[in-house]
């Protein structure tokens, strides 16, 4: 018996000794995780803050109240009420006349030009549309709110420093004085910017709207959905349920996964070469945009759909086959309905990605200035993200807030689509 | 998904994508320079709103990309007009002719100034074109005086010209794909480069070497390619008072409270100075029309008339509000005459 040999350490002591260190490393790991999440949230918040704080003002637009006399003598002297006469009449002189009535002492040519510059060129179009819709307006006098010029709008919203030197502003001192006079008479006010939602693109910021781009996006996504969903689902069903195990099927699988990672501009080049140059489809049409984006989303849909089919337990198939269903019946009446929620989720996420895509559209001419609202899939059109890109590059300052406002709308759509995907999954998903 | 709806979608699809050729086009299709884009779009919009024709479609493809599409051939699939911030090249005329595009009408629309600017709160600097060349060229003549080239050694403006402040050279400008960059290189860099007699003498002997000396921009970080977005350059200048930016006149015009245009060779970039050609870095802008399409596509002739009307490109027209510098009256009248008679003024020789 040798009493000098120290007793063998007990396991519990070893554990206790290392405990502090283990806890510390766990705390460290948790801390790092928390910090990364906080950072991600912070950046997200900064992004939202910068977009919303810049963009929310665009939803309201400065309007000026004018007393407009629809002078029969000026617009339609022969009282023909003919479409062409009413359409080509000089409505801007009505606007000029009502401005002169407000400020009768403005007489010099240069000052008149500055006075007329306060009101948007869109005011004349607004009057024309009113008369075209209702020719009975001729001869009447109405109080109307018409959009103000973008420089006025920027001043009212505080994006132009009114106290700075006159030469550094786009508005002259005398114009600001007139505006103050209008404001004092309550003839100047911020109103909901209906034009932003109803118009197509315009080079006048106060007339520029997202409706054209939105319709373009909708037509494009419609083509994408109609093509990629059935094709994607059919491919997934075949590969998952019917395809024999072979080298070729493996090869196809690998390639589908590769395609999902191909940069989207490549699909644009493909669209340019095949659809526009070879098949001579029209440039800038949502049809071609939809085809290109369908290629881009197909792999996503196929992969999601195969995942959904895989998650249907084999017992369902075996039971169906056991009661005498054919392979086809098993798939269509038992497996597919159970896999549908998963497939729809994948499709919606693929669509959301397609909605935010610009690069492939650049190649096929959808990055263009298009004023008219597209009415079908063959008309020239842009898409929402393209509109954002175009506005961001415009020199007029009022486009800054409009760019951010369009981003808010785009984010809104993406948010709704992703929420829909989550709701569908939560509501219909079955776990075995 | 039920079998019935599946079959139905498939049937719809096969009906929806027949292989068809484009039959007709009832709107004018325009491509080309991003510098002309802000002007052409305003004309197109006014034209669309005030005429019975559809609004022309305008793609911003850059001058070179525009000519490529424009010269693709005759027919509805090809654009009718291409905008350009430079005159058409001989090679492009040949490419056009090879595809049957022979009758081309050149329309000069006015001038654009290229502005060197810095933040309003920064010191107002004065450059000569020689300063710009020395500050931005990849290789510069040996500062010790010999007739050979050395890699650009200058780090601060003071080293370039002792009248300039002792701040680091930091210039934000457009990338090589931009027409603004081409024009800057040709007008400002080459203009400064020529001031060295022995380099100017090379123009006759060896044009290729001359161009490579005068047109190469340094790549060591002093020249920062800030992308095609000129708004971005304006924002960056505001944040960094030591930086200098290069962009089109229309952006200076819209942002005079944030940035100031710097004098070049003693001339400030003002509307008048660009119009009377005393400001050294300005260039003409053009568009080119395919004569064969006039009459085939509705609205081309009317769009041209809108563009060359006094209310558009005149001294008080809406294009000058956007920053286009108008041509003198005599030149405007001459170009408008060419447009009205559709005179083909681009020839292969």
Interface residues (C-beta under 8 A of the other chain):
Chain A: X84 X87 X88 X113 X121 X125 X160 X161 X164 X167 X168 X169 X170 X202 X203 X204 X223 X226 X227 X229 X230 X233 X276 X279 X280 X281 X282 X283 X284 X291 X332 X336 X337 X340 X365 X367 X368 X369 X370 X371 X372 X380 X390 X392 X393 X394 X395 X396 X397 X400
Chain B: X1 X2 X3 X6 X9 X10 X12 X13 X16 X17 X19 X20 X21 X22 X25 X27 X29 X34 X37 X38 X40 X41 X42 X44 X45 X46 X48 X49 X50 X52 X54 X55 X57 X58 X59 X60 X77 X120 X228 X229 X230 X231 X250 X251 X253 X254 X255 X256 X257 X316 X322 X323
